[in-house]
Structure formats: C-alpha cells, structure tokens
Amino acid sequence: MLIVFIGPPGSGKGTQSKRLLEYLRIGHLSTGELLREAKAAGTPLGKLAADYMDRGRLVPDNLVLEMVAEKLGDDRYQAGCMFDGFPRTLAQARSFDEMLAKLGTPLDIALELRADKDELVSRMLKRAAAEGRPDDNPQTIAHRFEVYRQQTSPLLDYYRFKGILSVIDAMGTPDDVFTRIKTAVEKRRKT
C-alpha cells in the first residue's frame, strides 16, 4: 500500500504516522532524510542534490523523483510505503503519479488530517512550552500555516479529484484519530 500523509502543523502527523507504519508494517520514506542520506553517502544523485542543498536551494523535482524511484526498489518498500514530506506541490504530485504509473504501483490513498486551526495553534504552543521548542512561536506558526495553505490546497483538490483522498478528523484523543485512520485505510484496501 502506497500512502501520502498530509496534515497542517500540529495535526498529529508525527504521532499518527508512527502508529500507522507499525500497524501496516510498511516502509517510511521521508524525502528530507532521503536527501541527507544520499548527500552523506556521496552517491551520484546525492552529490547533485548536495550542490543545491549546500546553497540553501530546493532540490529540483526531477532529482527528488529519481531518488524516490531508486529507493522504492529497496526490499523494505515491497510491502508498501508511507511518503512523508512529499509531494509538497501540485507539480510534484503529478510527476510522482507519472513515475508510479511507470513502476506499475499507483498511489493507494492520500490521508488528510484535518482539525480546527485554533486547536492546532494551542497544541503547538503547549508543545513548545513543554518541550522548549523555540520554533513553535506565534509568528513561526502563522508562517507555517500560510505555507501549508498555499502549497497543500491544490494537492488536496488533486487527490480528491483522483478519488483517493480520505479526510480524517484529527480532533479528539490520539486513539480516536488512529481508529478513524485505520477505518479509512481498511476501506481503501478492500477496493
């Protein structure tokens, strides 16, 4: 099963993605980690990516897609994969779908965690206080929400149009939210 996990800051993506990975026993592919690993390993693609990363620039989509395709060939992703931090833009989503079609493994589901913005801000401010996270301040949080809104709205519409978007109510206890996620995933597995 191939899954894209989407959610605004504070929606519980980190907590819920860990639980879902354990439940499904599939691989986890974070493009950020993938880029850092390739750079550290000095692979040909890693060296190309490093040129961009070292200058503080975004690695081009075609290079990221090539790295993702290469990684999907690993045995640990044969049972499936959850994509974290990718795709982030509509262009990436379209290119990603083309790549998956060539591999004969289309995306199964896009899960969107959705919650009240005021509640999410409250969660992040509480987390900042509890964990001493200076990056979770009101200005940074507002900026992260704006970036999410700009980049993600088109993705949600794209996956909704494709018929693979499942909206999950992220309000309530972590167990309540995970039950909703499992229900959506199991429903999709049966189709």
C-alpha positions as CSV (number, residue, x, y, z in Angstrom):
1,M,0.0,0.0,0.0
2,L,1.4,3.4,-1.0
3,I,0.2,6.3,1.2
4,V,0.7,10.0,1.2
5,F,0.2,11.5,4.6
6,I,-0.9,15.2,4.7
7,G,-1.8,17.5,7.5
8,P,-1.3,21.0,8.8
9,P,1.3,21.8,11.6
10,G,0.1,20.4,14.9
11,S,-2.4,17.9,13.4
12,G,-0.6,14.9,14.8
13,K,1.1,13.7,11.7
14,G,4.2,12.5,13.5
15,T,2.3,10.6,16.2
16,Q,-0.2,9.1,13.8
17,S,2.3,8.2,11.0
18,K,4.4,6.2,13.5
19,R,1.3,4.3,14.6
20,L,0.2,3.7,11.0
21,L,3.6,2.4,10.0
22,E,3.6,0.0,12.8
23,Y,0.1,-1.1,12.1
24,L,0.7,-1.7,8.3
25,R,4.3,-2.8,8.6
26,I,5.4,-0.7,5.6
27,G,8.4,1.4,4.9
28,H,8.7,5.1,5.7
29,L,10.2,7.4,3.1
30,S,11.0,10.9,4.2
31,T,12.4,13.0,1.3
32,G,14.3,15.2,3.8
33,E,16.0,12.1,5.3
34,L,16.5,10.6,1.8
35,L,18.3,13.8,0.6
36,R,20.5,13.9,3.7
37,E,21.4,10.2,3.4
38,A,22.3,10.5,-0.3
39,K,24.4,13.5,0.4
40,A,26.2,11.9,3.3
41,A,26.8,8.7,1.2
42,G,28.2,10.7,-1.7
43,T,26.1,8.8,-4.3
44,P,26.0,10.4,-7.7
45,L,22.4,11.7,-7.1
46,G,23.5,12.7,-3.6
47,K,26.3,14.8,-5.0
48,L,23.9,16.6,-7.4
49,A,21.4,17.2,-4.5
50,A,24.2,18.5,-2.3
51,D,25.0,21.2,-4.8
52,Y,21.5,22.6,-4.2
53,M,21.3,21.9,-0.5
54,D,24.6,23.5,0.3
55,R,23.5,26.7,-1.4
56,G,20.2,26.6,0.6
57,R,18.2,26.0,-2.6
58,L,15.4,23.4,-3.2
59,V,16.5,20.2,-4.9
60,P,14.7,20.1,-8.3
61,D,11.7,17.9,-8.5
62,N,13.2,15.6,-11.2
63,L,16.2,14.8,-9.0
64,V,14.0,14.1,-5.9
65,L,11.7,11.9,-8.0
66,E,14.7,10.0,-9.4
67,M,15.9,9.4,-5.8
68,V,12.5,8.3,-4.7
69,A,12.2,5.8,-7.6
70,E,15.6,4.4,-6.8
71,K,14.7,4.0,-3.1
72,L,11.4,2.3,-3.9
73,G,13.4,-0.6,-5.4
74,D,14.7,-1.5,-1.9
75,D,13.2,-4.6,-0.3
76,R,11.9,-2.7,2.7
77,Y,9.4,-0.9,0.5
78,Q,8.0,-4.0,-1.2
79,A,5.0,-4.2,1.2
80,G,4.3,-0.6,0.8
81,C,5.4,2.9,1.8
82,M,4.3,6.0,3.5
83,F,5.6,9.2,2.0
84,D,6.5,12.0,4.4
85,G,7.1,15.5,3.1
86,F,6.4,14.5,-0.4
87,P,4.8,15.5,-2.6
88,R,4.5,19.1,-1.4
89,T,3.3,20.8,-4.6
90,L,0.9,20.0,-7.4
91,A,3.7,19.7,-9.9
92,Q,5.4,17.1,-7.6
93,A,2.2,15.2,-7.2
94,R,1.6,15.0,-11.0
95,S,5.2,13.9,-11.7
96,F,5.1,11.5,-8.8
97,D,1.9,9.8,-10.2
98,E,3.6,9.6,-13.6
99,M,6.6,7.9,-12.0
100,L,4.4,5.5,-10.0
101,A,2.4,4.6,-13.2
102,K,5.7,3.7,-15.0
103,L,6.6,1.5,-12.0
104,G,3.1,-0.1,-12.1
105,T,2.4,0.9,-8.5
106,P,-0.2,3.7,-8.2
107,L,-0.8,5.6,-5.0
108,D,-3.5,3.9,-2.9
109,I,-4.6,6.7,-0.6
110,A,-3.9,10.2,0.4
111,L,-4.8,10.8,4.1
112,E,-5.5,14.3,5.2
113,L,-5.6,15.1,8.9
114,R,-8.0,18.0,9.4
115,A,-8.5,19.9,12.6
116,D,-9.6,23.3,13.9
117,K,-6.8,25.8,13.4
118,D,-7.2,27.4,16.8
119,E,-6.9,24.0,18.4
120,L,-3.8,23.2,16.4
121,V,-2.2,26.5,17.4
122,S,-3.0,25.8,21.0
123,R,-1.4,22.3,20.7
124,M,1.8,23.7,19.2
125,L,2.1,26.4,21.9
126,K,1.6,23.8,24.6
127,R,4.2,21.6,22.9
128,A,6.6,24.5,22.7
129,A,6.3,25.2,26.4
130,A,6.6,21.5,27.4
131,E,9.5,20.7,25.1
132,G,11.2,24.0,25.0
133,R,10.8,24.4,21.2
134,P,11.6,28.0,20.2
135,D,10.5,27.3,16.6
136,D,6.9,26.9,17.8
137,N,6.2,30.6,18.5
138,P,3.1,32.6,17.2
139,Q,5.0,34.2,14.2
140,T,6.6,30.9,13.1
141,I,3.3,29.0,13.5
142,A,1.4,31.6,11.4
143,H,4.0,31.4,8.7
144,R,3.9,27.5,8.7
145,F,0.1,27.6,8.3
146,E,0.3,30.0,5.4
147,V,2.9,27.9,3.6
148,Y,0.8,24.8,4.3
149,R,-2.3,26.6,2.9
150,Q,-0.6,27.8,-0.2
151,Q,1.1,24.5,-1.1
152,T,-1.4,21.9,0.1
153,S,-4.8,23.2,-1.0
154,P,-4.0,22.3,-4.6
155,L,-2.8,18.8,-3.5
156,L,-6.0,18.1,-1.6
157,D,-8.1,19.1,-4.7
158,Y,-5.9,16.9,-6.9
159,Y,-6.2,13.8,-4.8
160,R,-9.9,14.5,-4.2
161,F,-10.4,14.6,-8.0
162,K,-8.5,11.3,-8.3
163,G,-10.8,9.8,-5.8
164,I,-8.1,8.7,-3.3
165,L,-8.3,11.5,-0.7
166,S,-9.6,10.4,2.8
167,V,-10.2,13.3,5.2
168,I,-9.6,12.3,8.8
169,D,-11.0,14.3,11.7
170,A,-7.8,15.0,13.8
171,M,-9.8,16.3,16.8
172,G,-10.0,14.1,19.9
173,T,-7.7,11.7,21.5
174,P,-4.8,10.1,19.6
175,D,-6.6,6.7,19.9
176,D,-9.8,8.2,18.4
177,V,-7.9,9.7,15.5
178,F,-6.0,6.5,14.9
179,T,-9.2,4.5,14.8
180,R,-10.5,6.8,12.1
181,I,-7.3,6.4,10.1
182,K,-7.4,2.6,10.3
183,T,-11.0,2.6,9.2
184,A,-10.1,4.8,6.1
185,V,-7.1,2.6,5.3
186,E,-9.0,-0.7,5.6
187,K,-11.8,0.7,3.5
188,R,-9.3,1.6,0.8
189,R,-7.6,-1.8,1.0
190,K,-10.8,-3.5,0.2
191,T,-11.4,-1.5,-3.1
